[in-house]
Amino acid sequence: MSTSHTARDIDTSRPHSARMYDYYLGGKDHFDVDKQAAERVAEAYPAIFVCARENRAFMHRATRVLAREHGIRQWLDIGTGIPTEPNLHQVAQSVVPDARVVYADNDPLVLKYAERLIRSTSEGRTTYIEADVNDPQSLLNAPELAEVLDLDRPVALSLNALMHFVTDAQDPYGIVRRLLDVLPSGSALALSHCTPDFDPATWQKVTDIYTSAGTPVRFRSRQDVARFFDGLDLLEPGVTVGHRWRPDAVQGDAPTDAEVSLWTGVGIKP
């Protein structure tokens, strides 16, 4: 694991999406600048905390389904964010103790806490790569990846709340395609993506807040999110709002689609 970044490399002059997400989840690994930006988002979209929680819950369910029902034993999780337990490897290894997970992110604060991401079971293995989804080839060529994942065997590509930070000009569909192209048959894509479909005016405000803070975003429609799964066999129930994808037993009142505003899906590579 690279340790090239130190605390002094962390830019606290402007908010960062991973640290804002940490705030939404009730974490403590963020700075005042992140809190202020996150609270502006919450003022425009009070359900952002629901959205973040449901995104996390989707990741848990998708990971368990792939492990239990589809024989997946390897994960590549890009845009990992600041560790929040249970992390993906903990969910996977609770089902299959020999699961192997590679995490990738390009935020120095994530790197600072990455030791939380490599506390694997003795049977499995995890590692962290400092990498940018906008440079998929560099990520795939990282020696740490080859040490942990066998790309001749199925791998689940986990892209949770990441691709809306990749604008159209950055070729989001090409990036996902290049990542999937190197994975063998039986591999999977698990993806979640915020959407303006249920409340366009509110999501325009959220877009403006992120963009003005120096983080361009592109929240997409259901049709546009479905394009990420082109060529894959979608698992039931297809591309659906986060809390409706294979829900666990409902406790209390379920959130509304507008509160969640998150398209999710899991597809298998034929």
C-alpha positions in Angstrom: 0.0 0.0 0.0 1.3 3.4 -0.9 1.9 5.9 1.9 3.2 8.7 -0.2 0.6 11.2 1.1 0.8 12.8 4.5 -1.7 14.9 6.4 -0.1 18.1 5.0 -1.2 16.9 1.5 -4.9 17.1 2.4 -6.5 20.2 0.9 -8.7 21.8 3.4 -9.3 24.9 1.4 -12.3 23.5 -0.4 -14.8 20.7 0.3 -14.2 17.2 -0.9 -17.0 14.8 -2.0 -15.7 11.9 0.1 -15.5 14.0 3.2 -19.0 15.5 2.6 -20.3 11.9 2.3 -18.7 11.1 5.6 -20.7 13.9 7.1 -23.9 12.6 5.6 -23.2 9.2 7.2 -22.6 10.8 10.6 -18.8 10.3 10.5 -16.1 12.4 12.0 -13.5 12.4 9.3 -14.2 15.7 7.7 -13.3 19.4 8.1 -15.4 22.5 8.6 -15.3 23.4 4.9 -16.8 20.0 4.2 -19.5 20.4 6.9 -20.4 23.8 5.6 -20.8 22.6 2.0 -22.7 19.4 3.2 -25.1 21.5 5.2 -25.8 23.7 2.1 -26.7 20.5 0.3 -28.9 19.4 3.2 -30.7 22.7 3.2 -31.6 22.3 -0.4 -32.2 18.5 -0.1 -32.9 17.5 3.5 -33.1 13.8 2.5 -29.4 13.7 1.5 -28.9 11.7 4.8 -31.5 9.2 3.6 -29.9 8.9 0.2 -26.4 8.3 1.8 -27.8 5.7 4.2 -29.7 3.9 1.4 -26.6 3.9 -0.8 -24.6 2.2 1.9 -27.4 -0.3 2.5 -27.5 -1.1 -1.2 -23.8 -1.9 -1.2 -24.2 -4.3 1.7 -27.1 -6.1 0.0 -25.5 -6.3 -3.5 -22.3 -7.6 -2.0 -24.1 -10.3 0.0 -26.1 -11.4 -3.1 -23.1 -11.6 -5.3 -21.2 -13.7 -2.7 -24.1 -16.0 -1.8 -25.9 -16.5 -5.1 -23.3 -15.9 -7.8 -20.0 -17.3 -6.4 -18.2 -14.0 -6.4 -15.0 -14.1 -4.3 -13.2 -11.0 -5.6 -14.2 -7.3 -5.6 -12.7 -4.1 -7.1 -14.2 -1.2 -5.2 -13.5 2.2 -6.9 -14.3 5.5 -5.2 -14.1 3.8 -1.8 -14.4 6.9 0.3 -13.6 7.2 3.9 -13.9 3.9 5.7 -17.3 3.3 7.4 -17.9 0.0 9.1 -18.9 -2.4 8.0 -16.8 -1.9 4.9 -17.3 -3.9 1.8 -14.7 -6.5 2.6 -16.3 -7.1 6.0 -19.6 -7.7 4.4 -18.2 -10.0 1.8 -16.0 -11.9 4.2 -18.9 -12.4 6.6 -20.4 -14.5 3.8 -17.3 -15.9 2.2 -14.2 -15.6 4.5 -11.8 -16.0 1.6 -13.1 -13.0 -0.2 -10.4 -10.7 -1.7 -11.0 -7.0 -2.1 -9.1 -4.2 -3.7 -10.1 -0.6 -2.8 -9.2 2.3 -4.9 -9.5 6.1 -4.3 -7.5 9.2 -5.0 -8.2 11.2 -1.8 -5.3 11.6 0.6 -7.7 11.5 3.6 -8.9 8.1 2.4 -5.3 6.9 2.2 -4.7 8.2 5.7 -7.4 5.9 7.1 -6.8 3.0 4.6 -5.4 0.7 7.3 -9.0 0.2 8.3 -9.6 -1.2 4.8 -6.9 -3.9 5.0 -7.9 -5.7 8.2 -8.8 -8.9 6.4 -9.8 -12.3 7.6 -6.9 -14.7 7.6 -8.4 -16.6 4.7 -9.0 -13.5 2.5 -7.0 -10.5 1.5 -7.5 -6.8 1.0 -5.4 -3.9 -0.2 -5.8 -0.2 -1.1 -4.6 1.5 -4.3 -4.2 5.2 -4.7 -5.8 5.6 -8.2 -8.3 7.7 -10.2 -11.2 6.2 -12.1 -10.5 8.6 -14.9 -7.3 6.7 -15.6 -8.6 3.1 -15.6 -5.5 1.6 -17.3 -3.2 2.9 -14.6 -5.5 1.5 -12.0 -5.6 -1.9 -13.7 -1.9 -2.0 -14.1 -1.2 -1.3 -10.4 1.0 -4.1 -9.0 -1.1 -4.1 -5.8 -4.1 -5.2 -7.8 -2.3 -8.1 -9.4 -1.1 -9.2 -6.0 -4.7 -9.6 -4.7 -7.0 -10.2 -7.6 -6.9 -13.0 -10.2 -8.4 -11.4 -13.3 -8.9 -14.8 -14.8 -11.6 -15.4 -12.3 -14.8 -13.4 -11.8 -14.6 -10.0 -10.1 -17.3 -7.7 -8.9 -16.7 -4.1 -10.0 -18.3 -1.9 -7.3 -19.0 1.7 -8.3 -21.1 3.1 -5.5 -22.1 6.8 -5.8 -19.1 7.4 -8.0 -20.0 7.9 -11.6 -22.1 11.0 -11.0 -18.7 12.6 -10.3 -17.6 11.7 -13.8 -19.0 14.2 -16.3 -20.0 13.4 -19.8 -16.9 15.1 -21.1 -14.8 12.5 -19.1 -16.4 9.6 -21.0 -18.1 7.7 -18.1 -19.5 4.9 -20.3 -16.1 4.3 -21.9 -14.4 4.2 -18.4 -16.8 1.5 -17.2 -16.5 -0.4 -20.4 -12.7 -0.4 -20.2 -12.9 -1.7 -16.7 -15.4 -4.5 -17.5 -13.5 -5.5 -20.7 -10.6 -6.9 -18.7 -12.9 -9.0 -16.4 -13.9 -12.5 -17.4 -17.4 -14.0 -17.9 -19.2 -14.3 -14.6 -17.9 -10.9 -13.3 -20.4 -8.3 -12.1 -21.1 -4.6 -12.0 -22.7 -3.2 -8.9 -23.5 0.5 -9.4 -25.5 3.3 -7.6 -26.0 6.7 -9.1 -27.8 9.8 -7.8 -30.6 11.1 -10.1 -32.7 14.2 -10.6 -35.6 12.2 -12.0 -37.9 12.7 -8.9 -37.2 16.3 -8.1 -35.2 18.1 -10.9 -35.3 21.6 -9.3 -33.8 20.3 -6.0 -31.1 18.4 -7.8 -30.2 21.4 -9.9 -29.5 23.2 -6.6 -27.3 20.2 -5.4 -25.5 20.3 -8.7 -24.8 24.0 -8.3 -23.5 23.6 -4.8 -21.0 20.8 -5.8 -19.9 22.6 -9.0 -19.3 25.9 -7.2 -17.3 24.1 -4.6 -15.0 22.8 -7.4 -16.5 19.3 -7.8 -18.3 19.0 -11.1 -21.2 16.5 -11.1 -23.6 15.0 -13.6 -26.6 13.4 -12.0 -28.3 11.1 -14.5 -31.7 9.8 -15.5 -32.7 6.2 -15.1 -32.3 5.7 -18.9 -28.7 7.1 -18.7 -27.8 5.0 -15.7 -29.2 1.9 -17.4 -26.6 2.5 -20.2 -23.8 1.5 -17.8 -25.2 -2.0 -17.8 -25.3 -2.4 -21.6 -24.2 -5.9 -22.6 -24.7 -7.3 -19.0 -27.4 -9.5 -17.7 -29.3 -7.4 -15.1 -30.3 -9.2 -11.9 -33.9 -8.7 -10.8 -35.4 -6.2 -10.1 -33.2 -4.4 -12.8 -32.3 -0.7 -12.4 -34.4 0.5 -9.5 -34.4 3.0 -6.7 -31.9 2.1 -4.1 -34.2 0.9 -1.3 -36.2 -1.2 -3.7 -33.2 -3.4 -4.8 -33.7 -6.7 -3.0 -34.8 -5.0 0.3 -34.3 -6.6 3.6 -37.3 -6.9 5.9 -38.7 -3.4 6.2 -38.4 -1.8 9.6 -40.9 1.1 10.1 -41.8 3.5 7.3 -39.8 3.1 4.1 -38.5 6.3 2.5 -40.0 7.7 -0.7 -38.4 7.4 -4.1 -37.8 11.1 -4.1 -36.0 11.0 -0.7 -33.7 8.3 -2.0 -33.2 9.6 -5.5 -30.6 6.9 -6.3 -30.7 4.5 -9.2 -29.1 1.1 -8.4 -28.5 -2.1 -10.3 -26.3 -5.2 -10.5 -25.4 -6.9 -13.8 -23.5 -10.1 -14.6 -21.1 -10.3 -17.6 -22.1 -13.1 -19.9 
